[in-house]
Amino acid sequence: MTTPSHPSHPARTPHRASDRTADRVADRVADTAIVGGGIVGLAHALAAARRGDRVVLFERDAYAVGASIRNFGMIWAIGQQRGAVYQRALRSREIWLELSAKTGMWAEPSGSLHLAHRPDELAVLEEFVATTPAARERGTTLLTAAEAVRRGPAVRAEGLLGAMWSPTEVNVDPRRAVPAVAAHLAEEYGVDVRFGTTVRQIAAPLLSTTDGTWRADRIVVCSGNDFATLYPEVFRESGLVRCKLQMLRTGVQPDGWQLGPMLCGGLTLLHYAAFEDCTARAALDARMRAELPFHREHGIHVLLSQTADGRLTIGDSHAYAATHDPFASEEIDRAILDSLGGFARIPQPRITERWTGYYPSLRDGRTELVTDPEPGVTVVNGVGGAGMTLSFGLAEEVLGR
């Protein structure tokens, strides 16, 4: 599906009388303007359009090339912080499935398996299931080793002690899904999606862009990894840093082989906030630091997902700093693949793609940055590696304030 730069049909919401002066200059007026065409910006555009707003979205690149397409495509509710953030992830999941039903976009409710090959990993999973009624109510349960092997064709059976099954995870193909959402916004809601347009300055309600001056009653800045162009003082004071990651992808698996549930192993239990309150996690952390110091130093935990055409996405590592070098480490890639081999077996493991990704992250326990630098302007950033999982739910909350 091709994303149009300018929708062919008129917007659904008529201009208000206060906009008539701007209308005489050019049709550069909107109820809501979104800055940024990644998943966070697209989510806010959708939420605004569903409220009946006339929406324009500006993206400086010709198409989304950042973190929104450099990820697993996992809508990963099970890893999110318990409580409101978990519920936000579930709401995002609903919206992804709604969009899939409307557009034909591939979105597979495959669920996930957390695999335990060591007793301390199983102890964390057992404690999590026992102490998280919200996940249990959604069908999260413990499986025996034999049950896990039957459910997941790639599960490594040797040494497997058990697994945690969660049915809430959805797999999308980010390189297809993000353009599909942008096209749906234009075609279904008349959102004016303007790729290749940079917003250079904001003095609400005006936006100075490379496509002229626009006016909007509400402006939402979802600038992702760009901390310098708009409101740099907000980002300096926010605590945001950049996370650099490394990921890999195989070729298409033979004979139509399907992964089934998305997979992860013990290191993932040390990465996601959902498991932070598990007392058994301390023993796991101590063992991992002793046995896998390189993995812990480089923030490696390993997830496995599949694309719409059958390729497998593998990763990732995590390094946090204000600025990163652009180089990928073969040693990190090897550590990721070695860890994958500890819990999964795939038919054709040959790697055909490798890449680095970068996304803004908050390191103080906050799950997002939402702030109003001036009346009529909201900055939304810092969703970290959970942009695909949380953005649709977050956008509804932000615009519903």
Secondary structure by P-SEA (a helix, b strand, c coil): ccccccccccccccccccaaaaaaaccccccbbbccccaaaaaaaaaaaaaccbbbbbbccccccccccccccccccccccccaaaaaaaaaaaaaaaaaaacccccccbbbbbccccaaaaaaaaaaaaccaaaaaabbbbbcaaaaaaaccccccccccbbbbbccbbbbccccaaaaaaaaaaacccccccccccccccccccccccccbbbbcbbbbcccccccccaaaaaaaccbbbbbbccccccccccccccccccccaaaaacccccccccaaaaaaaaaaaccaaaaaabbbbbbbbcccbbbbbbbbbbbcccccccccaaaaaaaaaaaaaccccccccccccbbbbbbbbcccccbbbbbccccbbbbccccccccccaaaaaaaaaac
